[in-house]
Amino acid sequence: MSNLPISSKYRSQPSRPVDGAEREDLTRRLNDAFTAGGIDGDTYRTLLDELYAAQTLGELVPVVEHLPVKSTHDEPAMVQQHTRTAPGELAPAGMNANTATRIGMALGGLGLVLVLLLAVLL
């Protein structure tokens, strides 16, 4: 039994012919997995042989099962943000526009109080 989900094109359309773009994509993914150490040399050569011998998507199931899951979505911007803190540490509070406005209003109010105090004293 395959570990691929039934929605995978390799299981849902097993009789569909393999095209050149599919072979190129799987070759790149196999190369990446081999380079990253995810598969050994013998397995790599065996999977390449299976990849180029396959005529249908269903015949590619053993090849695809050895590859890391292919990302089918972009990473959310919130996850892509880089912080200078170590994982698990809180980031220092940043000054956003709202904070800057509050500080400006507080300083303006303080200045007004000082002007009024000076006017009363003089």
BALOVO-183700 format. One record per atom (N, C-alpha, C, O): x, y, z. Coordinates in steps of 0.05 Angstrom, whole numbers, plus 32768, in hexadecimal, padded with zeros to 4 digits. Layout:
BEGIN
XYZ;...
end
This chain:
BEGIN
80117FE88000;800080008000;801280198000;8026801A800E;800A802D7FF1;801980457FEE;801480588006;7FFE80598011;80298067800D;8027807C8022;801D80968016;801780A98025;801B80987FFC;801280B17FEF;7FF480B47FF4;7FE580A07FF3;7FEA80CD7FF7;7FCD80D17FFA;7FBF80CA7FE0;7FCA80CC7FCB;7FA680C37FE3;7F9680BB7FCB;7F9380D37FB8;7F8F80CF7FA0;7F9680EC7FC2;7F9481037FB1;7FAD81087FA1;7FAD81187F8E;7FC380F97FA7;7FDB80FC7F97;7FD680F37F7B;7FC880DF7F76;7FE181027F67;7FDC80FA7F4B;7FE880DF7F45;7FDF80D27F32;7FFB80D67F54;800780BC7F4F;7FF480A57F56;7FF6808F7F4B;7FE280AB7F69;7FCF80967F70;7FB4809B7F63;7FA680897F5C;7FAC80B57F60;7F9180BB7F56;7F9180B87F37;7F7B80B47F2B;7FA880BB7F2A;7FA980B97F0D;7FC080A77F04;7FD280AF7EF5;7FC0808F7F0E;7FD7807D7F0A;7FDC80767EEC;7FF3806E7EE5;7FC880777EDC;7FCC806F7EC0;7FD480867EAE;7FD980837E96;7FD6809E7EB9;7FDE80B67EA9;7FFB80B37EA1;800C80AC7EB2;800280B97E88;801E80B77E7F;803080CB7E8D;802880E17E95;804980C47E91;805D80D57E9D;806880E87E87;806F80DE7E71;806881027E8C;807381147E78;808F811E7E81;809881187E96;809B812D7E6F;80B781377E74;80B981497E8C;80CC81477E9B;80A5815A7E90;80A6816C7EA6;80A5815D7EC1;80B281657ED4;809581487EC1;809381377ED9;80AE812A7EDF;80B781297EF6;80BA811F7ECB;80D581127ECE;80E981267ED8;80F981207EEA;80E9813E7ECD;80FD81537ED5;80F8815B7EF2;810C815E7F01;80DF815E7EFA;80D981667F16;80E281507F29;80EF81567F3D;80DB81377F23;80E381217F35;8101811D7F35;810D81167F49;810E81217F1E;812C811F7F1D;813881347F2F;814B812E7F3E;812E814D7F2E;813981627F3F;8134815B7F5D;8146815F7F6D;811C81527F63;8116814B7F7F;812781337F89;813081337FA0;812C81207F77;813E81097F7E;815A81147F83;8167810C7F96;816481257F71;817F81307F75;8181813F7F8F;8195813D7F9D;816D814F7F95;816C815F7FAE;816D814C7FC7;817B81517FDA;815D81377FC6;815B81247FDC;817681167FDF;817F81117FF6;8182810E7FC9;819C81017FCB;81B281147FD6;81C2810C7FE7;81B2812C7FCC;81C681407FD5;81C281467FF3;81D6814A8001;81A981477FFC;81A4814D8018;81A98134802A;81A881368043;81AF811D801E;81B48105802E;819B80F68036;819C80E48047;818580FC8029;816C80EF802F;816A80D38023;815B80C2802D;817980CE800E;817A80B38002;819780AC7FFC;81A780BE7FF6;819E80927FFD;81BA808A7FF8;81BE80867FDA;81AB80887FCA;81D780817FD2;81DE807F7FB6;81D080687FA7;81C7806C7F91;81CE80517FB4;81C2803A7FA6;81A480407FA2;8199803A7F8C;8197804A7FB7;817A80517FB4;817680667F9F;816380657F8F;8188807A7F9E;818680907F8B;818780857F6E;8177808C7F5D;819B80737F69;819D80687F4E;818580567F47;817B80577F30;817B80477F5A;816480367F55;814B80477F4F;813C80417F3D;8148805D7F5E;8130806E7F5A;8132807D7F3F;811E80817F32;814B80857F38;814E80927F1D;8147807E7F07;813980867EF3;814F80657F0A;814880517EF6;812A804D7EF4;811F804C7EDE;811D804C7F0B;810080497F0C;80F280617EFF;80DE805F7EF1;80FD80797F05;80F180927EFB;80F280927EDD;80DD80997ED0;8108808B7ED1;810A808C7EB4;80FF80747EA5;80FB80757E8D;80F9805F7EB4;80EC80477EA8;80CD804A7EA9;80BF803D7E9A;80C3805B7EBB;80A6805D7EBF;809980697EA7;80A2807C7E9A;8082805E7EA0;807180687E8A;805880767E94;804D80887E87;804F806F7EAD;8037807B7EB8;803D80867ED4;8051807F7EE0;802C80987EDD;802F80A47EF8;802E808F7F0E;803D80917F21;801E807B7F0A;801C80657F1E;803680577F22;803C804D7F38;804680557F0D;806080477F0F;807580597F1E;808A804F7F26;806E80727F23;808080847F31;807C80847F4F;808B80917F5E;806780767F59;806180767F76;807A806F7F86;807F807D7F9A;808980597F80;80A080527F91;80B580687F91;80C3806B7FA5;80B880777F7B;80CB808D7F7A;80C280A47F8C;80D180AE7F9D;80A980AC7F89;809F80C37F98;809E80BD7FB6;80A280D07FC6;809980A57FBE;8098809E7FDA;80B280A27FE8;80B380A58001;80C880A17FDA;80E380A67FE6;80EA80C37FE8;80FF80CA7FF4;80DA80D47FDC;80E180F17FDC;80D381007FF3;80BE80F87FFC;80E081167FFC;80D28127800F;80B981338004;80B681357FEB;80A7813A8015;808D8145800C;8092815F7FFD;80A281708006;808581627FE7;8088817A7FD6;807581907FE1;805E818B7FE5;808181A87FE6;807181BE7FF0;805F81C87FD9;806881CD7FC3;804581CA7FDF;803281D47FCB;802781EF7FD2;801381F77FC6;803381FD7FE5;802982177FED;804082287FF5;8056821F7FFB;803C82427FF5;805082557FFE;804F8257801D;803B82528029;8066825D8028;806882618045;805C827C804C;80628290803F;804A827D8060;803E82968067;805382AB806F;806882A48079;804D82C48069;806082DA806E;806782DB808C;807E82E18093;805482D5809D;805982D680BA;806F82C280C1;807F82C780D3;806F82AB80B4;8083829680BA;809E829E80AE;80B3829780B9;809E82AD8098;80B782B4808B;80C682CA809A;80DD82CE8095;80B882D980AC;80C582EF80BA;80DD82E480C9;80DC82CF80D6;80F382F280C8;810B82EA80D7;810E82FB80F0;810B831480EE;811382EF8106;811882FD811E;813482F98127;814182E6811E;813E830A8138;815A83078141;815B82F9815C;817082F78169;814582EE8164;814582E0817E;814682C28179;813F82B88163;815082B4818C;81518297818A;8135828B818D;812382988198;813182738181;811682678184;810E826581A1;811E825C81B2;80F6826C81A7;80EB826A81C2;80EE828381D2;80E2828681E8;80FF829681C9;810282AF81D7;80EF82C481CC;80E882C481B5;80E782D681DE;80D682EC81D5;80E6830181C7;80FC830881CF;80DA830C81B1;80E7832181A3;80E2833B81B2;80CD833E81BE;80F5834E81B1;80F0836881BD;80D8837681B0;80D483748197;80CA838581BF;80B3839381B4;80BD83A881A0;80CF83B781A6;80B183A8818A;80B883BC8175;80A683D58178;809183D48184;80AF83EB816D;809F8403816E;808F84058154;809A8409813E;807584028156;80648404813F;80598421813E;805E84318150;80498427812A;803E84418127;802C8449813F;802C84608147;801E84368149;800C843C8160;801C84448179;801584578187;80328436817E;8043843D8195;805084588191;8051846881A3;805A845E8179;806684788173;8052848E8177;805984A38181;8039848A816F;8024849E8172;801F84A4818F;801C84BB8198;801E848F819F;8019849281BC;803084A181C9;802C84B381DA;8049849B81C2;806084A981CD;805F84C681C5;806484D881D6;805984CB81AC;805784E781A3;804284F781B1;8046850E81B9;802B84EA81B6;801584F881C4;801D84FD81E1;8017851281EC;802B84EA81EE;803484ED8209;80488504820B;80468515821E;805B850581F9;806F851B81F9;8062853681F3;8069854A81FF;804F853681E1;8041854F81DB;8031855881F3;8031857081FA;802485468201;8015854D821A;80288557822F;8021856A823D;803F854B8232;805285538246;805D856F823F;806085808251;806285748226;806B858F821E;805685A48224;805C85BA822D;803C859E821F;802785B18224;802585B68242;802185CD824A;802885A28253;802785A68270;803E85B88278;803B85C98289;805685B3826D;806D85C48274;806985E1826B;807085F3827A;805E85E58254;80588601824B;8044860E825D;804886258265;802F86008265;801B860C8277;802786118293;80208625829F;80388600829C;8044860382B6;8057861B82B6;8057862B82C9;8066861F82A1;80778636829E;80678650829C;806F866582A7;8050864E828E;80408666828B;8034866E82A6;8032868682AC;802D865B82B7;8022866182D1;8038866C82E3;8033867F82F2;8050866182E2;8065866A82F3;8071868582EC;807B869382FD;806F868C82D4;807B86A682CB;806686BA82CD;806A86D282C7;
end
